Amino acid sequence: MVPVIAPWFKARPKSIAQGKSSRHPSELLYSVLLMVWATVVAIEKRNKLLAAHRGARRGLIVVADRYPHSEELDFNDGPLLAQLRKAPLWLRRLEAGPYALARRLPPDLVIKLTVTPETAARREPDMDPAVALQRIDALQRLTFPGARVVSINADQPLAEVIRAIKREVWGLL
């Protein structure tokens, strides 16, 4: 819901902007919609984490393209309400639940696909270069305690990247 209507708002928190960033405070309506969106996303994350954990306990191999974390606020799959100073405490606590669950149920393996700022700019030409650099730096700081974390240089040819990922996954099986 929020990603669909976000382009219509002039003022969005800087971290929300995928392309050009804004330093203006968020508008009230946008803030309310973000609170609703954060709640829906938190419930969805909790349900998916529990389903993945149940599947893994039954012997299934669970692969996810992202994993919730609260190490870097305002960054890939991190809490959304951190950017809204006026979000009620009870709502922040509700949103924090799935992130606490993710810490208690860490993945076995996290693969970080790293790129240079030049590659990021080529792949996401509409993204503000400063935002791209912030994301690259934030990715490096993510540790996912309890998980084996491997960084793979995604500047390499695709076949090499896939081979490196397969090597890591097969090493766990």
Number of C-alpha atoms within 10 A of each C-alpha: 10 15 9 7 10 16 11 9 11 12 18 20 18 18 19 18 17 13 17 14 18 15 11 11 14 20 13 11 10 19 21 16 15 22 21 15 16 20 19 13 17 23 15 12 21 19 13 14 21 15 13 19 18 13 13 13 10 9 9 11 10 13 11 9 6 11 17 21 24 21 16 16 16 19 17 16 17 18 23 24 24 14 18 16 9 11 15 11 11 9 14 18 11 14 24 19 14 25 23 14 16 20 16 11 15 19 22 13 16 20 16 17 16 18 15 13 17 13 13 18 16 10 10 14 12 11 17 16 18 13 18 20 16 14 19 17 13 16 17 12 11 14 15 20 13 13 14 15 16 15 14 18 15 17 15 12 9 10 9 14 16 14 11 17 18 11 11 17 15 8 8 9 6
